[in-house]
Amino acid sequence: MKVSVVSRSGREIVKGGVDLNDSATVADLQEAIHKRTKKFYPSRQRLTLPVQLGSKERPVVLSYKKSLKDYTDGNSDNLTVVFKDLGPQVSYRTLFFWEYLGPLVLYPIFYYFPVYEYFGYKGERVIHPVQTYAMYYWCFHYFKRIMETFFVHRFSHATSPLSNVFRNCAYYWTFGCYIAYYVNHPLFTPVSDLQMKIGFGFGILCQVSNFYCHILLRNLRRPEGDGGYQIPRGFLFNIVTCANYTTEIYQWLGFNIATQTVAGYVFVVVAAGIMTNWALTKHRRLKKLFDGKEGRPKYPRRWIILPPFL
Ligand SMILES: NC(=O)c1ccc[n+]([C@@H]2O[C@H](COP(=O)([O-])OP(=O)(O)OC[C@H]3O[C@@H](n4cnc5c(N)ncnc54)[C@H](OP(=O)(O)O)[C@@H]3O)[C@@H](O)[C@H]2O)c1
């Protein structure tokens, strides 16, 4: 089979095309493109079928697991695919590891080291119990996230653009320092003992629930599965589509009830905004996939992220 690999403008990416045997898969084609171009390893490549000029249709993205024959429309000798370079890629685990490592390491620096001397505070620093608990709570949270990244989540996409590492690290590392600076500050005023206990107690409960939500999400996919989507069920998923985001937001709320800083509340508002956006997309996708037609199950009526509001 002869495969022509062209850019969106029609320029040939692999001179003379690629010759493959009839049983070749899309993965074989990607390997062949890599061999010929050297630069474009498989996860950098996005291969689609050509669309008519001016057509508003979305191009069909070739799945690496499928045979090339599945895309030839009966004519098995020639195929043209459109190539797009997705840019340098990193694995999702690498991305998550680096974004979470920042807050895990940076926060304790503000607690343990005389950072505030550099900001002009010369007096003795008295550490309140709430500041100590906050440091453990914070570190537990990010340690849990790193562990979940490696041992719990079953991602559908193998890689993410390298540029996301810089964007996400900027977000997490900056917020980490911003909150750590105020919670560990020598002039920090603690809330009442009762408020602290309510905040941390509620927060821990939400962190444990968040972990359980991630276990339920994990069980929706088989280890060797194809990364498809299922209807999440059980525990809080019976009432809300993105129960993992709900518990994430509420656990930050618990942290803020206990520590009460403007920085912490700014973070929870920004994070809730981001997660709400994602939750709307995920809810829409599940409703579309499970539309109740042609034997497909119908997605049950559920809140999206923050019952009883949304
Ligand atoms: N503080 C913040 O700013 C913030 C922001 C975002 C996330 N987080 C935390 O980080 C955690 C992970 O975030 P995330 O955005 O990666 O979570 P997510 O996409 O909702 O889910 C985690 C894993 O479960 C899979 N999954 C989700 N829905 C599924 C379904 N219906 N069927 C099968 N698998 C499904 C996802 O697959 P895919 O690989 O296909 O997506 C992903 O691997 C969150 O739960 C939250 O605790 C915090």
PDBQT file of the ligand as one rigid body, heavy atoms in Angstrom, charges set to zero:
ROOT
HETATM    1  N1  LIG A 401      -6.615  22.361  42.291  1.00  0.00    +0.000 N 
HETATM    2  C1  LIG A 401      -6.719  22.413  40.995  1.00  0.00    +0.000 C 
HETATM    3  O1  LIG A 401      -6.555  23.471  40.383  1.00  0.00    +0.000 OA
HETATM    4  C2  LIG A 401      -7.011  21.142  40.232  1.00  0.00    +0.000 A 
HETATM    5  C3  LIG A 401      -7.336  21.217  38.878  1.00  0.00    +0.000 A 
HETATM    6  C4  LIG A 401      -7.579  20.026  38.188  1.00  0.00    +0.000 A 
HETATM    7  C5  LIG A 401      -7.502  18.806  38.834  1.00  0.00    +0.000 A 
HETATM    8  N2  LIG A 401      -7.206  18.751  40.145  1.00  0.00    +0.000 N 
HETATM    9  C6  LIG A 401      -7.126  17.430  40.873  1.00  0.00    +0.000 C 
HETATM   10  O2  LIG A 401      -6.431  16.483  40.098  1.00  0.00    +0.000 OA
HETATM   11  C7  LIG A 401      -7.290  15.348  39.864  1.00  0.00    +0.000 C 
HETATM   12  C8  LIG A 401      -7.045  14.768  38.480  1.00  0.00    +0.000 C 
HETATM   13  O3  LIG A 401      -7.441  15.742  37.515  1.00  0.00    +0.000 OA
HETATM   14  P1  LIG A 401      -7.939  15.353  36.058  1.00  0.00    +0.000 P 
HETATM   15  O4  LIG A 401      -8.436  16.615  35.432  1.00  0.00    +0.000 OA
HETATM   16  O5  LIG A 401      -6.923  14.517  35.381  1.00  0.00    +0.000 OA
HETATM   17  O6  LIG A 401      -9.195  14.426  36.447  1.00  0.00    +0.000 OA
HETATM   18  P2  LIG A 401     -10.201  13.654  35.527  1.00  0.00    +0.000 P 
HETATM   19  O7  LIG A 401      -9.839  13.825  34.103  1.00  0.00    +0.000 OA
HETATM   20  O8  LIG A 401     -11.596  14.031  35.868  1.00  0.00    +0.000 OA
HETATM   21  O9  LIG A 401     -10.070  12.123  35.975  1.00  0.00    +0.000 OA
HETATM   22  C9  LIG A 401      -8.931  11.450  36.396  1.00  0.00    +0.000 C 
HETATM   23  C10 LIG A 401      -8.734  10.176  35.561  1.00  0.00    +0.000 C 
HETATM   24  O10 LIG A 401      -9.953   9.453  35.397  1.00  0.00    +0.000 OA
HETATM   25  C11 LIG A 401     -10.240   9.291  34.009  1.00  0.00    +0.000 C 
HETATM   26  N3  LIG A 401     -11.685   9.455  33.753  1.00  0.00    +0.000 N 
HETATM   27  C12 LIG A 401     -12.438  10.559  34.014  1.00  0.00    +0.000 A 
HETATM   28  N4  LIG A 401     -13.728  10.363  33.653  1.00  0.00    +0.000 NA
HETATM   29  C13 LIG A 401     -13.781   9.101  33.142  1.00  0.00    +0.000 A 
HETATM   30  C14 LIG A 401     -14.848   8.306  32.584  1.00  0.00    +0.000 A 
HETATM   31  N5  LIG A 401     -16.106   8.783  32.498  1.00  0.00    +0.000 N 
HETATM   32  N6  LIG A 401     -14.560   7.050  32.127  1.00  0.00    +0.000 NA
HETATM   33  C15 LIG A 401     -13.277   6.574  32.218  1.00  0.00    +0.000 A 
HETATM   34  N7  LIG A 401     -12.234   7.269  32.749  1.00  0.00    +0.000 NA
HETATM   35  C16 LIG A 401     -12.480   8.521  33.201  1.00  0.00    +0.000 A 
HETATM   36  C17 LIG A 401      -9.466  10.398  33.291  1.00  0.00    +0.000 C 
HETATM   37  O11 LIG A 401      -9.213   9.997  31.975  1.00  0.00    +0.000 OA
HETATM   38  P3  LIG A 401      -8.642  10.946  30.792  1.00  0.00    +0.000 P 
HETATM   39  O12 LIG A 401      -7.164  10.700  30.786  1.00  0.00    +0.000 OA
HETATM   40  O13 LIG A 401      -9.317  10.467  29.566  1.00  0.00    +0.000 OA
HETATM   41  O14 LIG A 401      -9.005  12.365  31.142  1.00  0.00    +0.000 OA
HETATM   42  C18 LIG A 401      -8.236  10.517  34.145  1.00  0.00    +0.000 C 
HETATM   43  O15 LIG A 401      -7.251   9.578  33.795  1.00  0.00    +0.000 OA
HETATM   44  C19 LIG A 401      -8.719  15.887  40.047  1.00  0.00    +0.000 C 
HETATM   45  O16 LIG A 401      -9.663  14.894  40.364  1.00  0.00    +0.000 OA
HETATM   46  C20 LIG A 401      -8.510  16.854  41.152  1.00  0.00    +0.000 C 
HETATM   47  O17 LIG A 401      -8.485  16.168  42.392  1.00  0.00    +0.000 OA
HETATM   48  C21 LIG A 401      -6.955  19.897  40.849  1.00  0.00    +0.000 A 
ENDROOT
TORSDOF 0
